[in-house]
Amino acid sequence: MKVICMDLNKIEQLEGIAACIGYFDGMHLGHMRLIEETLKQAEAKSLKSACITFDPDPWCVIKQMEDIAHITSMEERIEIGRQCGLDYWIIISFTKQLASLSYQDFEKMLAQMNIKSLICGFDYSYGYKGEGNVETLKKQSYFDVVEVEEVTYEDEKISSTRIEKSIQEGDMKKTLHLLGRPYSIKGTITEGRSLGHTIGFPTANLKMKYHSILPHVGVYIGYAYVLGKHYKCMINVGHNPTFNYKEDIAVEAYLVDFEQKIYGDDMELIFIERIRDEKRFDSKEDLVEQLKRDVLKAKSL
């Protein structure tokens, strides 16, 4: 898959493409449906397949906000697109100038790419103040438009906003059903105060690689992917109130049956289930007993 970056002053004309369009944070099951239809259209019409997206987050530009946390980084979205088998991943630089385009001029910009078939969600909007929609798209004559109906879970539309809420509530099971895969965060392992070693539960502290949405404070069971292998683990998201209180929320994991030193290595933490709240224990012994029970739950994965 080829990654192509464009802006209003540099729109590249490609060979004929079938392309889906959107921001694609999460690359959730609704997005997968768009990509599935794109691949189908490309094959049926002998076109190349593409995903058209934007960077930075249009919301940040329009609302003049600082960078905000996301479900997936652009790098992660690109990798998922590659795994899906897309031919192109097209990133258009989102600027105030782009945001101010009329929907007609936005259509002309897309036409310059040599799009033959555009695939979009039923609620897609575009152009200045979102004045363009699926109906206006269908009226233009530059390319065919394929509308994809909403994808639902429990009779409600699957959306990035809904997934963000389920992550922030710590509901990893619902998140799995909405995303189509477990939620995970990536980062680098940093050295902490090593207090976990003193009680027999050494933890790997994660410095996040991306500005990712953090699950609700608490203890989770899941998997750690490090050194090319998955390990069952307990993950603590919180302040470590018993012995090592931190003002900022920290993320650390105890890897089951793992004894290597991995400071400086990359690690992905995959959240499967929230098993309890974070709490302050009255003694080291009480904490150790609870951690033993937590390990049993992690081993049961």
N, C-alpha and C positions, 0 to 999 in steps of 0.2 A: 504493500500500500504506500502510495506517495503522499506526503504531507505538503500542501501548498498554502502559502500565506499570501493574502491579497489585501489591498485597500482600495479606496475609491479612485485613487490615481493610478492604480496598477491592477486592473482586472484582466486575468489571463484567460484567453480563449482556449478551451480544451477540445479534444475530440468529443463527439456527441456523448452526453452523459444523462443518466437517470440519477436524480439527487434528492435526498430528503433534507429538510432544513429545520433548524431549531437551535436552542442553546445546549440541550442534552446533558444537563447536570444530573448525575446519577446513572445515566445509561440504563434506566429501569425498564420494566417490561413494556411500558407504552412506547418507549424509544426503540426497543428491540422490534416491536411490530412495524415501526416506520422503516427500519433498516431491512427487515425481512421483505417488505413490499418493494423497497428500492432494488434489492437484489433480484426479485422476481421480475420487475419491469425491465431491468437492464438485460436480463437473459432473454426475455421475450422479444425485445426490440433490438437486440445486438448492440447494446450501448455499454459504456463503462459505468460503474456504480460509484456514487460519491455521497459524502455527508458534508453539508454546508453548515458551519457553525460560526460563532463570534467570540472575540476576545479583545478587551476584557468583558466581564459580565455587563450586558447592556443595562441592567438595573443600576449598577454602580455609576455608569456614565450619565444616565438620564436623571437619576436622583442625586448625583454629585456625592456619592458615598465612598468611603474608604473600602478597600478590599474586604469582602465578607467570606465567611466560611462556606464551603461547598461539600456536597456529598462525594464528588469525585473531582480530581484535578484534570486539567486538560491533558496532561501526560497519560493519565489512567484512561481517559476517554479514547484517546488515540489508540492505545493498546487494545482496548475492547473492540474498536472499529477494525483494527488489523485482524483480530481473531475471527471477526464475523466474515471477513473476506472481501471488504470494500476495496475498490481500486484507488480511490482518492479520499483524503480527509482535507477539506478546504476550510481554512480559518480566515475570516474576514475581520480586519481591524475595526472594532466598533468605536466610533468617535461621535462627537456632537454633530459633526457635519453629516455623518451617516444617519444619525437619529432624526435629523431635520429633513431628510428626503421625503418627498411626497410618495405615496404608494405607487404612483405611476412611474416615477423615476427609479424607485427600488426595483420594480419589475424590469425596467430597461437594464439596470445593472446586472441582474441575474441573467438576462438574455445574452449579455456579452460573453458569458462563460460557455455558451453553446449548449445550454440545457435543452434537452428534448422532452424530458418528463420530470416534473417536480412533484415530490411526494410530501404531503404535509398532514398534520393532525387536523381534526375537525374544528378546533378552536384556534388555529394559528392566526396571528395578526402581525402586521408589518407596516412599515412606513411611519410617517410623522404621527405621533400620538396614537399609533395602532389603528389608523383609519382604514388600512387594507385588511381584508379577511379572505376566507376561502371563496366566498362568492365573487369578490372583485378579481381574485386570481383566476377564476374560471372564465372571466369575461375577456382577459387579455389573449392575444393571439401569438405570443412568442413561443410558447411551449404547452404541452399537455399538462393537466393537473390531476393528480390522484389523491383523493381525500380518504384518510384513514379514520375510521370511527374510534370512539374512546375505548380504552382498555380498562376494565374495572376489576376490583377485588372487594368482596363483600358489598356489592351493589354501589360502589363509590369509585369515581375515577382515580386511577393511579396517577399521581403527580409528584414532582420533586418536593413541593411544599408539604404534602402529606407524608412523604418519606422522612423529611427533616424532622417533622413533629414526632414520628414514631421513634426515631433515633434519640431525640432529646428526651423522650419519655422512658427510654431504656427498653422499649418493646422490640427486642431483636427478632422475635418470631414473626411479628407483623412486617418488620422491615425486610426480612427474608422473602416473604410472599410478595411484597411490592417491588423489590429490586430484582428478584429472580436469582439472587445469590446472597450469601451473608455479607453484612457490612464489615468493612475493614479500614484500618488506618495504617499509614506507613511512616517510617522515620528511622532515625539512627539511635543506636544504644549508647547511652551516656553513663558515666560513672557517678553513682550517688554516694551516700554516706555509709553504704554497706551494712546498715543495721539489720537487714534481713538475714545476712550471713550469721549473725550472732544468735539467731533463734532457729536456724536450720532451714530458712526459707529465703534464699538469695533471689532478688528480683532484678530484672532488666528494665532500666528506666528508658522510656522512649521520648526522644526529642522529635516532634512531628516534622515530616518533610514538607507537608502542604498545610494550608489553612483549612483543615477539615472540621466537620461538625463533630463535636464530642458527645458520646452517649451520656445519659444521666449519671450523676455520681452514684457509685455503687461497685459491687463485685460481680464479675462476669466469668463464665467459663467459655473457652474457645480454643483457638489454635494460634500458635506463633510460627510464622514461616521465616526461618533464618538458616543461613549456611546451606541453602538448597533443600531444606527438609521441613516438614510440618511436625510440630510438637504440641501435644495437649497442654493447656495452660490455664491458670487463673489470671484474670486481668483486673487490676484495681484502678478505677477512675475516681480521683478525689484528692483529699488533703492529708491523708495519713495521720489521723488525729491522735493515735495512741502514743507513738514514740518519735515521730519525725514530721510534725505538722508543717504543712506548706500552705502559704496564703493562696498561691495560684493552684489551679487544678493540675495534678500530675497524673501521668499514665505509666503504670509499671506492670510487669507480668512475671509470674513464677512459672517456669517451664518444668513440666513433670519429667522426671528421669533425664535430666539434662545437667551436665556438670562443667561444660566448657566456658572459658572466659571469652566474651564476645563484645567487649567495649569497642565502639567505633564501627561495628558492623551494621548493615541495614537489617531491619526487621519489619514484618507486616503482622499486625494483630487482627485476628478475625473473630468477631463477636458472635457467639451462638446463643447464649442465654444469660440474662441477669438473674443471679441467684440470691442476692441479699443487698441490704443497704450497707453503706460504710458506717462504722460505729467506733466509738472510743471504748476500749476495753480497760478494765480496772487493773489488770496485771498482765505480765508477759505470758504467764501460764494460760490465762483465759484466751488470749490471742492465739497462742500456739494450738490449743484445742480446736478453736474455730477454723484455723487454717487447715488442720488435718481433715476436718469435715469437708471443707471446700475442695481439697485435693481429691477426695473420693468422688465428688461430683464431676470434677474435671476428667478423672480417669474413666468415668462411665460414658464419656462421649463416644 
